[in-house]
Amino acid sequence: MKKALLALVALIMSVSIASAGDKYYHDDSPLPQAAKATISKNFKAKVSVVKVDKDFGRISEYDVVLTDGTEISFDRSGNWKEIETSADKSVPAVFVPKAMADYVKKNHKGASIVGLEKKSRGGYEATLSNGIEARFDAQGNFLRYDR
């Protein structure tokens, strides 16, 4: 019993230490140049908050909130991973593959893409303004609806 308790305490301490490196900024200064370029080129709003996530002392990702409430996650190199907007906005068209945009326009009239996430194995998960979540392949072809 003592060993199990000791192991649990050690685990909690290591998780606390690993996450203790997260830092917050109120400008884009910590972002890689690629992330800064993505924001300035594709979004009208300015950076409000940047959270630099670190795992075991190494930057794992950047979470950015813009002044209009849009949230963008970037990997450590500055490549976008996920974009979320409010229901009255939509993800900028430059990020949405044409096949995906066409599918949403044809099958979900009046809905827009308010969330877009790149999946690790390629492809995308899109959240529509009507609450539906759908999966698409790397070219933007529809695969299935998520439950």
GILIN-V315888 format. One record per backbone hydrogen bond with DSSP energy under -0.5 kcal/mol. CO is the residue of the C=O (numbers start at 1). NH is the residue of the N-H. If there is no record, write none. Layout:
co:CO nh:NH
co:CO nh:NH
This chain:
co:1 nh:5
co:2 nh:6
co:3 nh:7
co:4 nh:8
co:5 nh:9
co:6 nh:10
co:7 nh:11
co:8 nh:12
co:9 nh:13
co:10 nh:14
co:11 nh:15
co:12 nh:16
co:13 nh:17
co:14 nh:18
co:15 nh:19
co:16 nh:20
co:18 nh:21
co:19 nh:22
co:23 nh:52
co:25 nh:50
co:28 nh:31
co:32 nh:35
co:32 nh:36
co:33 nh:37
co:34 nh:38
co:35 nh:39
co:36 nh:40
co:37 nh:41
co:38 nh:42
co:39 nh:43
co:46 nh:67
co:49 nh:65
co:50 nh:25
co:50 nh:52
co:51 nh:53
co:51 nh:63
co:52 nh:23
co:53 nh:60
co:53 nh:61
co:54 nh:56
co:55 nh:58
co:58 nh:55
co:60 nh:76
co:61 nh:53
co:62 nh:64
co:62 nh:74
co:63 nh:51
co:64 nh:72
co:65 nh:48
co:65 nh:49
co:66 nh:69
co:70 nh:66
co:71 nh:84
co:72 nh:64
co:73 nh:81
co:73 nh:82
co:74 nh:62
co:75 nh:78
co:79 nh:75
co:81 nh:118
co:82 nh:73
co:83 nh:116
co:84 nh:71
co:86 nh:89
co:92 nh:95
co:93 nh:96
co:95 nh:97
co:97 nh:101
co:98 nh:102
co:99 nh:103
co:100 nh:104
co:101 nh:105
co:102 nh:106
co:103 nh:107
co:104 nh:108
co:108 nh:111
co:112 nh:114
co:112 nh:129
co:113 nh:91
co:114 nh:85
co:115 nh:127
co:116 nh:83
co:117 nh:125
co:119 nh:122
co:123 nh:119
co:124 nh:136
co:125 nh:117
co:126 nh:128
co:126 nh:134
co:127 nh:114
co:127 nh:115
co:128 nh:131
co:132 nh:128
co:133 nh:146
co:134 nh:126
co:135 nh:143
co:135 nh:144
co:136 nh:124
co:137 nh:140
co:139 nh:99
co:141 nh:137
co:144 nh:135
